[in-house]
Amino acid sequence: MFELLLEKLLLKYLGRFIDGIDTNNLHLGVFSGNIVIENVCLKKNILEMLGLPMDVIFSDIKKLQIIVPWHSLSS
């Protein structure tokens, strides 16, 4: 249940910046703190949204791994 909630939040917020993100290429290990997103790309207008004067030409991301250290967040 917690995984579904986290998945919806990631899709909502990361979906603004990343194309191709869906439940098929998003793998969550909530209690281990391991989040893996595969085969996505940055949106062409991401730098414009961030106010940066550059263009994205190519942005293929094979694997993006985020490790959240749940046990040491308070320190």
PDB file with one MODEL, atoms N, CA, C and O in Angstrom:
MODEL        1
ATOM      1  N   MET A   1       0.814  -1.188   0.000  1.00  0.00           N
ATOM      2  CA  MET A   1       0.000   0.000   0.000  1.00  0.00           C
ATOM      3  C   MET A   1       0.863   1.259   0.000  1.00  0.00           C
ATOM      4  O   MET A   1       0.593   2.196  -0.751  1.00  0.00           O
ATOM      5  N   PHE A   2       1.894   1.285   0.834  1.00  0.00           N
ATOM      6  CA  PHE A   2       2.794   2.435   0.878  1.00  0.00           C
ATOM      7  C   PHE A   2       3.519   2.602  -0.452  1.00  0.00           C
ATOM      8  O   PHE A   2       3.790   3.725  -0.877  1.00  0.00           O
ATOM      9  N   GLU A   3       3.832   1.491  -1.107  1.00  0.00           N
ATOM     10  CA  GLU A   3       4.505   1.544  -2.401  1.00  0.00           C
ATOM     11  C   GLU A   3       3.622   2.214  -3.447  1.00  0.00           C
ATOM     12  O   GLU A   3       4.116   2.990  -4.265  1.00  0.00           O
ATOM     13  N   LEU A   4       2.324   1.924  -3.433  1.00  0.00           N
ATOM     14  CA  LEU A   4       1.414   2.547  -4.392  1.00  0.00           C
ATOM     15  C   LEU A   4       1.328   4.051  -4.183  1.00  0.00           C
ATOM     16  O   LEU A   4       1.287   4.811  -5.150  1.00  0.00           O
ATOM     17  N   LEU A   5       1.300   4.481  -2.943  1.00  0.00           N
ATOM     18  CA  LEU A   5       1.249   5.903  -2.628  1.00  0.00           C
ATOM     19  C   LEU A   5       2.524   6.599  -3.094  1.00  0.00           C
ATOM     20  O   LEU A   5       2.464   7.659  -3.716  1.00  0.00           O
ATOM     21  N   LEU A   6       3.668   6.008  -2.795  1.00  0.00           N
ATOM     22  CA  LEU A   6       4.944   6.585  -3.210  1.00  0.00           C
ATOM     23  C   LEU A   6       5.060   6.608  -4.728  1.00  0.00           C
ATOM     24  O   LEU A   6       5.582   7.566  -5.297  1.00  0.00           O
ATOM     25  N   GLU A   7       4.582   5.570  -5.377  1.00  0.00           N
ATOM     26  CA  GLU A   7       4.607   5.507  -6.832  1.00  0.00           C
ATOM     27  C   GLU A   7       3.777   6.629  -7.441  1.00  0.00           C
ATOM     28  O   GLU A   7       4.213   7.265  -8.401  1.00  0.00           O
ATOM     29  N   LYS A   8       2.596   6.879  -6.903  1.00  0.00           N
ATOM     30  CA  LYS A   8       1.745   7.961  -7.407  1.00  0.00           C
ATOM     31  C   LYS A   8       2.402   9.321  -7.209  1.00  0.00           C
ATOM     32  O   LYS A   8       2.334  10.179  -8.090  1.00  0.00           O
ATOM     33  N   LEU A   9       3.036   9.520  -6.061  1.00  0.00           N
ATOM     34  CA  LEU A   9       3.721  10.790  -5.807  1.00  0.00           C
ATOM     35  C   LEU A   9       4.891  10.998  -6.771  1.00  0.00           C
ATOM     36  O   LEU A   9       5.079  12.095  -7.297  1.00  0.00           O
ATOM     37  N   LEU A  10       5.671   9.948  -6.997  1.00  0.00           N
ATOM     38  CA  LEU A  10       6.797  10.059  -7.928  1.00  0.00           C
ATOM     39  C   LEU A  10       6.316  10.349  -9.344  1.00  0.00           C
ATOM     40  O   LEU A  10       6.890  11.187 -10.039  1.00  0.00           O
ATOM     41  N   LEU A  11       5.272   9.662  -9.766  1.00  0.00           N
ATOM     42  CA  LEU A  11       4.733   9.901 -11.102  1.00  0.00           C
ATOM     43  C   LEU A  11       4.209  11.325 -11.232  1.00  0.00           C
ATOM     44  O   LEU A  11       4.380  11.962 -12.272  1.00  0.00           O
ATOM     45  N   LYS A  12       3.576  11.820 -10.183  1.00  0.00           N
ATOM     46  CA  LYS A  12       3.019  13.176 -10.218  1.00  0.00           C
ATOM     47  C   LYS A  12       4.120  14.231 -10.318  1.00  0.00           C
ATOM     48  O   LYS A  12       4.041  15.138 -11.147  1.00  0.00           O
ATOM     49  N   TYR A  13       5.143  14.114  -9.478  1.00  0.00           N
ATOM     50  CA  TYR A  13       6.157  15.160  -9.422  1.00  0.00           C
ATOM     51  C   TYR A  13       7.294  14.969 -10.426  1.00  0.00           C
ATOM     52  O   TYR A  13       7.755  15.945 -11.017  1.00  0.00           O
ATOM     53  N   LEU A  14       7.747  13.757 -10.627  1.00  0.00           N
ATOM     54  CA  LEU A  14       8.813  13.532 -11.605  1.00  0.00           C
ATOM     55  C   LEU A  14       8.290  13.559 -13.028  1.00  0.00           C
ATOM     56  O   LEU A  14       9.046  13.824 -13.963  1.00  0.00           O
ATOM     57  N   GLY A  15       7.007  13.290 -13.203  1.00  0.00           N
ATOM     58  CA  GLY A  15       6.400  13.309 -14.529  1.00  0.00           C
ATOM     59  C   GLY A  15       6.467  14.673 -15.190  1.00  0.00           C
ATOM     60  O   GLY A  15       6.376  14.772 -16.414  1.00  0.00           O
ATOM     61  N   ARG A  16       6.622  15.717 -14.407  1.00  0.00           N
ATOM     62  CA  ARG A  16       6.776  17.071 -14.956  1.00  0.00           C
ATOM     63  C   ARG A  16       8.113  17.235 -15.666  1.00  0.00           C
ATOM     64  O   ARG A  16       8.236  18.053 -16.577  1.00  0.00           O
ATOM     65  N   PHE A  17       9.109  16.466 -15.256  1.00  0.00           N
ATOM     66  CA  PHE A  17      10.461  16.637 -15.769  1.00  0.00           C
ATOM     67  C   PHE A  17      10.942  15.494 -16.651  1.00  0.00           C
ATOM     68  O   PHE A  17      11.867  15.668 -17.445  1.00  0.00           O
ATOM     69  N   ILE A  18      10.314  14.314 -16.517  1.00  0.00           N
ATOM     70  CA  ILE A  18      10.804  13.121 -17.198  1.00  0.00           C
ATOM     71  C   ILE A  18       9.718  12.557 -18.107  1.00  0.00           C
ATOM     72  O   ILE A  18       8.576  12.379 -17.685  1.00  0.00           O
ATOM     73  N   ASP A  19      10.086  12.274 -19.368  1.00  0.00           N
ATOM     74  CA  ASP A  19       9.175  11.625 -20.313  1.00  0.00           C
ATOM     75  C   ASP A  19       9.337  10.119 -20.236  1.00  0.00           C
ATOM     76  O   ASP A  19      10.446   9.615 -20.057  1.00  0.00           O
ATOM     77  N   GLY A  20       8.239   9.405 -20.371  1.00  0.00           N
ATOM     78  CA  GLY A  20       8.286   7.954 -20.424  1.00  0.00           C
ATOM     79  C   GLY A  20       8.203   7.264 -19.083  1.00  0.00           C
ATOM     80  O   GLY A  20       8.322   6.041 -19.013  1.00  0.00           O
ATOM     81  N   ILE A  21       8.005   8.010 -18.028  1.00  0.00           N
ATOM     82  CA  ILE A  21       7.929   7.386 -16.705  1.00  0.00           C
ATOM     83  C   ILE A  21       6.519   6.829 -16.496  1.00  0.00           C
ATOM     84  O   ILE A  21       5.526   7.538 -16.656  1.00  0.00           O
ATOM     85  N   ASP A  22       6.456   5.557 -16.140  1.00  0.00           N
ATOM     86  CA  ASP A  22       5.189   4.921 -15.816  1.00  0.00           C
ATOM     87  C   ASP A  22       5.448   3.766 -14.856  1.00  0.00           C
ATOM     88  O   ASP A  22       6.586   3.527 -14.451  1.00  0.00           O
ATOM     89  N   THR A  23       4.411   3.070 -14.506  1.00  0.00           N
ATOM     90  CA  THR A  23       4.555   2.008 -13.505  1.00  0.00           C
ATOM     91  C   THR A  23       5.393   0.832 -13.996  1.00  0.00           C
ATOM     92  O   THR A  23       5.902   0.059 -13.185  1.00  0.00           O
ATOM     93  N   ASN A  24       5.543   0.686 -15.314  1.00  0.00           N
ATOM     94  CA  ASN A  24       6.329  -0.427 -15.857  1.00  0.00           C
ATOM     95  C   ASN A  24       7.836  -0.229 -15.694  1.00  0.00           C
ATOM     96  O   ASN A  24       8.572  -1.206 -15.558  1.00  0.00           O
ATOM     97  N   ASN A  25       8.302   1.015 -15.707  1.00  0.00           N
ATOM     98  CA  ASN A  25       9.741   1.251 -15.595  1.00  0.00           C
ATOM     99  C   ASN A  25      10.134   1.923 -14.283  1.00  0.00           C
ATOM    100  O   ASN A  25      11.221   2.490 -14.166  1.00  0.00           O
ATOM    101  N   LEU A  26       9.246   1.854 -13.305  1.00  0.00           N
ATOM    102  CA  LEU A  26       9.509   2.390 -11.977  1.00  0.00           C
ATOM    103  C   LEU A  26       9.493   1.231 -10.989  1.00  0.00           C
ATOM    104  O   LEU A  26       8.477   0.554 -10.833  1.00  0.00           O
ATOM    105  N   HIS A  27      10.630   1.003 -10.318  1.00  0.00           N
ATOM    106  CA  HIS A  27      10.753  -0.100  -9.371  1.00  0.00           C
ATOM    107  C   HIS A  27      11.076   0.474  -7.996  1.00  0.00           C
ATOM    108  O   HIS A  27      12.066   1.184  -7.824  1.00  0.00           O
ATOM    109  N   LEU A  28      10.236   0.161  -7.030  1.00  0.00           N
ATOM    110  CA  LEU A  28      10.389   0.715  -5.691  1.00  0.00           C
ATOM    111  C   LEU A  28      10.703  -0.369  -4.680  1.00  0.00           C
ATOM    112  O   LEU A  28      10.058  -1.417  -4.643  1.00  0.00           O
ATOM    113  N   GLY A  29      11.693  -0.098  -3.872  1.00  0.00           N
ATOM    114  CA  GLY A  29      11.972  -0.903  -2.694  1.00  0.00           C
ATOM    115  C   GLY A  29      11.828   0.039  -1.519  1.00  0.00           C
ATOM    116  O   GLY A  29      12.816   0.573  -1.015  1.00  0.00           O
ATOM    117  N   VAL A  30      10.610   0.240  -1.089  1.00  0.00           N
ATOM    118  CA  VAL A  30      10.302   1.285  -0.109  1.00  0.00           C
ATOM    119  C   VAL A  30      11.095   1.110   1.171  1.00  0.00           C
ATOM    120  O   VAL A  30      11.717   2.060   1.644  1.00  0.00           O
ATOM    121  N   PHE A  31      11.085  -0.068   1.731  1.00  0.00           N
ATOM    122  CA  PHE A  31      11.752  -0.264   3.017  1.00  0.00           C
ATOM    123  C   PHE A  31      13.264  -0.332   2.873  1.00  0.00           C
ATOM    124  O   PHE A  31      13.982  -0.005   3.818  1.00  0.00           O
ATOM    125  N   SER A  32      13.767  -0.749   1.715  1.00  0.00           N
ATOM    126  CA  SER A  32      15.210  -0.747   1.488  1.00  0.00           C
ATOM    127  C   SER A  32      15.703   0.640   1.088  1.00  0.00           C
ATOM    128  O   SER A  32      16.898   0.923   1.174  1.00  0.00           O
ATOM    129  N   GLY A  33      14.784   1.512   0.648  1.00  0.00           N
ATOM    130  CA  GLY A  33      15.158   2.857   0.233  1.00  0.00           C
ATOM    131  C   GLY A  33      15.683   2.918  -1.186  1.00  0.00           C
ATOM    132  O   GLY A  33      16.307   3.909  -1.564  1.00  0.00           O
ATOM    133  N   ASN A  34      15.449   1.891  -1.979  1.00  0.00           N
ATOM    134  CA  ASN A  34      15.961   1.813  -3.335  1.00  0.00           C
ATOM    135  C   ASN A  34      14.854   2.131  -4.341  1.00  0.00           C
ATOM    136  O   ASN A  34      13.836   1.440  -4.387  1.00  0.00           O
ATOM    137  N   ILE A  35      15.056   3.179  -5.145  1.00  0.00           N
ATOM    138  CA  ILE A  35      14.109   3.569  -6.185  1.00  0.00           C
ATOM    139  C   ILE A  35      14.865   3.536  -7.504  1.00  0.00           C
ATOM    140  O   ILE A  35      15.910   4.175  -7.634  1.00  0.00           O
ATOM    141  N   VAL A  36      14.351   2.800  -8.483  1.00  0.00           N
ATOM    142  CA  VAL A  36      15.009   2.668  -9.783  1.00  0.00           C
ATOM    143  C   VAL A  36      14.013   3.053 -10.870  1.00  0.00           C
ATOM    144  O   VAL A  36      12.889   2.553 -10.908  1.00  0.00           O
ATOM    145  N   ILE A  37      14.448   3.956 -11.759  1.00  0.00           N
ATOM    146  CA  ILE A  37      13.659   4.368 -12.919  1.00  0.00           C
ATOM    147  C   ILE A  37      14.493   4.036 -14.149  1.00  0.00           C
ATOM    148  O   ILE A  37      15.660   4.421 -14.231  1.00  0.00           O
ATOM    149  N   GLU A  38      13.900   3.319 -15.112  1.00  0.00           N
ATOM    150  CA  GLU A  38      14.654   2.857 -16.277  1.00  0.00           C
ATOM    151  C   GLU A  38      14.043   3.350 -17.579  1.00  0.00           C
ATOM    152  O   GLU A  38      12.832   3.541 -17.689  1.00  0.00           O
ATOM    153  N   ASN A  39      14.920   3.550 -18.570  1.00  0.00           N
ATOM    154  CA  ASN A  39      14.541   3.869 -19.950  1.00  0.00           C
ATOM    155  C   ASN A  39      13.599   5.060 -20.061  1.00  0.00           C
ATOM    156  O   ASN A  39      12.485   4.940 -20.569  1.00  0.00           O
ATOM    157  N   VAL A  40      14.058   6.205 -19.582  1.00  0.00           N
ATOM    158  CA  VAL A  40      13.300   7.449 -19.670  1.00  0.00           C
ATOM    159  C   VAL A  40      14.196   8.529 -20.272  1.00  0.00           C
ATOM    160  O   VAL A  40      15.376   8.288 -20.530  1.00  0.00           O
ATOM    161  N   CYS A  41      13.642   9.706 -20.494  1.00  0.00           N
ATOM    162  CA  CYS A  41      14.438  10.836 -20.960  1.00  0.00           C
ATOM    163  C   CYS A  41      13.895  12.121 -20.353  1.00  0.00           C
ATOM    164  O   CYS A  41      12.728  12.198 -19.968  1.00  0.00           O
ATOM    165  N   LEU A  42      14.749  13.116 -20.274  1.00  0.00           N
ATOM    166  CA  LEU A  42      14.341  14.416 -19.759  1.00  0.00           C
ATOM    167  C   LEU A  42      13.461  15.104 -20.781  1.00  0.00           C
ATOM    168  O   LEU A  42      13.664  14.943 -21.985  1.00  0.00           O
ATOM    169  N   LYS A  43      12.494  15.860 -20.321  1.00  0.00           N
ATOM    170  CA  LYS A  43      11.641  16.620 -21.235  1.00  0.00           C
ATOM    171  C   LYS A  43      12.466  17.726 -21.876  1.00  0.00           C
ATOM    172  O   LYS A  43      13.374  18.283 -21.258  1.00  0.00           O
ATOM    173  N   LYS A  44      12.140  18.029 -23.110  1.00  0.00           N
ATOM    174  CA  LYS A  44      12.904  19.031 -23.880  1.00  0.00           C
ATOM    175  C   LYS A  44      12.867  20.405 -23.226  1.00  0.00           C
ATOM    176  O   LYS A  44      13.834  21.159 -23.329  1.00  0.00           O
ATOM    177  N   ASN A  45      11.776  20.742 -22.560  1.00  0.00           N
ATOM    178  CA  ASN A  45      11.639  22.082 -21.984  1.00  0.00           C
ATOM    179  C   ASN A  45      12.014  22.151 -20.511  1.00  0.00           C
ATOM    180  O   ASN A  45      11.662  23.122 -19.841  1.00  0.00           O
ATOM    181  N   ILE A  46      12.715  21.152 -19.988  1.00  0.00           N
ATOM    182  CA  ILE A  46      13.051  21.131 -18.560  1.00  0.00           C
ATOM    183  C   ILE A  46      13.943  22.307 -18.164  1.00  0.00           C
ATOM    184  O   ILE A  46      13.746  22.903 -17.105  1.00  0.00           O
ATOM    185  N   LEU A  47      14.910  22.642 -18.997  1.00  0.00           N
ATOM    186  CA  LEU A  47      15.803  23.745 -18.654  1.00  0.00           C
ATOM    187  C   LEU A  47      15.083  25.087 -18.743  1.00  0.00           C
ATOM    188  O   LEU A  47      15.377  26.007 -17.980  1.00  0.00           O
ATOM    189  N   GLU A  48      14.149  25.192 -19.667  1.00  0.00           N
ATOM    190  CA  GLU A  48      13.332  26.404 -19.762  1.00  0.00           C
ATOM    191  C   GLU A  48      12.451  26.549 -18.519  1.00  0.00           C
ATOM    192  O   GLU A  48      12.282  27.650 -17.994  1.00  0.00           O
ATOM    193  N   MET A  49      11.891  25.429 -18.054  1.00  0.00           N
ATOM    194  CA  MET A  49      11.066  25.446 -16.846  1.00  0.00           C
ATOM    195  C   MET A  49      11.884  25.865 -15.630  1.00  0.00           C
ATOM    196  O   MET A  49      11.361  26.503 -14.716  1.00  0.00           O
ATOM    197  N   LEU A  50      13.163  25.509 -15.619  1.00  0.00           N
ATOM    198  CA  LEU A  50      14.041  25.862 -14.502  1.00  0.00           C
ATOM    199  C   LEU A  50      14.684  27.238 -14.670  1.00  0.00           C
ATOM    200  O   LEU A  50      15.428  27.690 -13.799  1.00  0.00           O
ATOM    201  N   GLY A  51      14.395  27.900 -15.791  1.00  0.00           N
ATOM    202  CA  GLY A  51      14.923  29.242 -16.031  1.00  0.00           C
ATOM    203  C   GLY A  51      16.367  29.265 -16.482  1.00  0.00           C
ATOM    204  O   GLY A  51      17.048  30.274 -16.304  1.00  0.00           O
ATOM    205  N   LEU A  52      16.853  28.174 -17.065  1.00  0.00           N
ATOM    206  CA  LEU A  52      18.233  28.102 -17.529  1.00  0.00           C
ATOM    207  C   LEU A  52      18.291  28.342 -19.038  1.00  0.00           C
ATOM    208  O   LEU A  52      17.491  27.766 -19.775  1.00  0.00           O
ATOM    209  N   PRO A  53      19.218  29.178 -19.515  1.00  0.00           N
ATOM    210  CA  PRO A  53      19.287  29.527 -20.939  1.00  0.00           C
ATOM    211  C   PRO A  53      20.050  28.489 -21.777  1.00  0.00           C
ATOM    212  O   PRO A  53      21.030  28.826 -22.442  1.00  0.00           O
ATOM    213  N   MET A  54      19.602  27.236 -21.744  1.00  0.00           N
ATOM    214  CA  MET A  54      20.229  26.169 -22.520  1.00  0.00           C
ATOM    215  C   MET A  54      19.127  25.305 -23.119  1.00  0.00           C
ATOM    216  O   MET A  54      17.968  25.388 -22.714  1.00  0.00           O
ATOM    217  N   ASP A  55      19.505  24.474 -24.093  1.00  0.00           N
ATOM    218  CA  ASP A  55      18.559  23.547 -24.708  1.00  0.00           C
ATOM    219  C   ASP A  55      19.017  22.116 -24.483  1.00  0.00           C
ATOM    220  O   ASP A  55      20.215  21.839 -24.423  1.00  0.00           O
ATOM    221  N   VAL A  56      18.059  21.212 -24.359  1.00  0.00           N
ATOM    222  CA  VAL A  56      18.345  19.784 -24.261  1.00  0.00           C
ATOM    223  C   VAL A  56      18.318  19.216 -25.676  1.00  0.00           C
ATOM    224  O   VAL A  56      17.304  19.314 -26.367  1.00  0.00           O
ATOM    225  N   ILE A  57      19.429  18.624 -26.109  1.00  0.00           N
ATOM    226  CA  ILE A  57      19.511  18.019 -27.431  1.00  0.00           C
ATOM    227  C   ILE A  57      19.218  16.524 -27.353  1.00  0.00           C
ATOM    228  O   ILE A  57      18.438  16.002 -28.149  1.00  0.00           O
ATOM    229  N   PHE A  58      19.833  15.840 -26.405  1.00  0.00           N
ATOM    230  CA  PHE A  58      19.669  14.400 -26.242  1.00  0.00           C
ATOM    231  C   PHE A  58      19.667  14.093 -24.754  1.00  0.00           C
ATOM    232  O   PHE A  58      20.527  14.575 -24.017  1.00  0.00           O
ATOM    233  N   SER A  59      18.701  13.289 -24.308  1.00  0.00           N
ATOM    234  CA  SER A  59      18.604  13.067 -22.869  1.00  0.00           C
ATOM    235  C   SER A  59      18.102  11.660 -22.540  1.00  0.00           C
ATOM    236  O   SER A  59      17.180  11.510 -21.739  1.00  0.00           O
ATOM    237  N   ASP A  60      18.674  10.669 -23.124  1.00  0.00           N
ATOM    238  CA  ASP A  60      18.280   9.290 -22.866  1.00  0.00           C
ATOM    239  C   ASP A  60      18.891   8.820 -21.547  1.00  0.00           C
ATOM    240  O   ASP A  60      20.105   8.897 -21.359  1.00  0.00           O
ATOM    241  N   ILE A  61      18.050   8.336 -20.639  1.00  0.00           N
ATOM    242  CA  ILE A  61      18.512   7.843 -19.344  1.00  0.00           C
ATOM    243  C   ILE A  61      18.208   6.358 -19.278  1.00  0.00           C
ATOM    244  O   ILE A  61      17.042   5.965 -19.242  1.00  0.00           O
ATOM    245  N   LYS A  62      19.231   5.539 -19.261  1.00  0.00           N
ATOM    246  CA  LYS A  62      19.068   4.087 -19.201  1.00  0.00           C
ATOM    247  C   LYS A  62      18.581   3.643 -17.824  1.00  0.00           C
ATOM    248  O   LYS A  62      17.633   2.866 -17.711  1.00  0.00           O
ATOM    249  N   LYS A  63      19.245   4.149 -16.772  1.00  0.00           N
ATOM    250  CA  LYS A  63      18.885   3.739 -15.412  1.00  0.00           C
ATOM    251  C   LYS A  63      19.219   4.873 -14.443  1.00  0.00           C
ATOM    252  O   LYS A  63      20.335   5.392 -14.421  1.00  0.00           O
ATOM    253  N   LEU A  64      18.230   5.233 -13.655  1.00  0.00           N
ATOM    254  CA  LEU A  64      18.398   6.247 -12.618  1.00  0.00           C
ATOM    255  C   LEU A  64      18.068   5.580 -11.297  1.00  0.00           C
ATOM    256  O   LEU A  64      16.947   5.116 -11.089  1.00  0.00           O
ATOM    257  N   GLN A  65      19.051   5.534 -10.401  1.00  0.00           N
ATOM    258  CA  GLN A  65      18.861   4.866  -9.117  1.00  0.00           C
ATOM    259  C   GLN A  65      18.987   5.885  -7.997  1.00  0.00           C
ATOM    260  O   GLN A  65      19.965   6.629  -7.916  1.00  0.00           O
ATOM    261  N   ILE A  66      17.981   5.904  -7.140  1.00  0.00           N
ATOM    262  CA  ILE A  66      17.952   6.803  -5.988  1.00  0.00           C
ATOM    263  C   ILE A  66      17.930   5.936  -4.735  1.00  0.00           C
ATOM    264  O   ILE A  66      17.087   5.049  -4.602  1.00  0.00           O
ATOM    265  N   ILE A  67      18.845   6.189  -3.831  1.00  0.00           N
ATOM    266  CA  ILE A  67      18.891   5.439  -2.579  1.00  0.00           C
ATOM    267  C   ILE A  67      18.562   6.401  -1.439  1.00  0.00           C
ATOM    268  O   ILE A  67      19.271   7.381  -1.211  1.00  0.00           O
ATOM    269  N   VAL A  68      17.484   6.105  -0.734  1.00  0.00           N
ATOM    270  CA  VAL A  68      17.037   6.935   0.384  1.00  0.00           C
ATOM    271  C   VAL A  68      17.432   6.236   1.678  1.00  0.00           C
ATOM    272  O   VAL A  68      16.938   5.145   1.962  1.00  0.00           O
ATOM    273  N   PRO A  69      18.313   6.845   2.468  1.00  0.00           N
ATOM    274  CA  PRO A  69      18.755   6.216   3.720  1.00  0.00           C
ATOM    275  C   PRO A  69      17.743   6.474   4.844  1.00  0.00           C
ATOM    276  O   PRO A  69      17.954   7.351   5.682  1.00  0.00           O
ATOM    277  N   TRP A  70      16.657   5.717   4.860  1.00  0.00           N
ATOM    278  CA  TRP A  70      15.583   5.922   5.817  1.00  0.00           C
ATOM    279  C   TRP A  70      16.070   5.903   7.269  1.00  0.00           C
ATOM    280  O   TRP A  70      15.624   6.713   8.081  1.00  0.00           O
ATOM    281  N   HIS A  71      16.978   4.989   7.597  1.00  0.00           N
ATOM    282  CA  HIS A  71      17.413   4.858   8.991  1.00  0.00           C
ATOM    283  C   HIS A  71      18.299   5.998   9.470  1.00  0.00           C
ATOM    284  O   HIS A  71      18.494   6.147  10.677  1.00  0.00           O
ATOM    285  N   SER A  72      18.839   6.806   8.569  1.00  0.00           N
ATOM    286  CA  SER A  72      19.709   7.895   9.001  1.00  0.00           C
ATOM    287  C   SER A  72      19.202   9.270   8.564  1.00  0.00           C
ATOM    288  O   SER A  72      19.987  10.215   8.490  1.00  0.00           O
ATOM    289  N   LEU A  73      17.918   9.396   8.277  1.00  0.00           N
ATOM    290  CA  LEU A  73      17.375  10.696   7.873  1.00  0.00           C
ATOM    291  C   LEU A  73      17.401  11.716   9.010  1.00  0.00           C
ATOM    292  O   LEU A  73      17.522  12.913   8.748  1.00  0.00           O
ATOM    293  N   SER A  74      17.295  11.286  10.234  1.00  0.00           N
ATOM    294  CA  SER A  74      17.263  12.220  11.347  1.00  0.00           C
ATOM    295  C   SER A  74      18.635  12.750  11.742  1.00  0.00           C
ATOM    296  O   SER A  74      18.730  13.740  12.467  1.00  0.00           O
ATOM    297  N   SER A  75      19.698  12.101  11.272  1.00  0.00           N
ATOM    298  CA  SER A  75      21.035  12.557  11.662  1.00  0.00           C
ATOM    299  C   SER A  75      21.670  13.441  10.618  1.00  0.00           C
ATOM    300  O   SER A  75      22.796  13.902  10.803  1.00  0.00           O
TER     301      SER A  75
ENDMDL
END
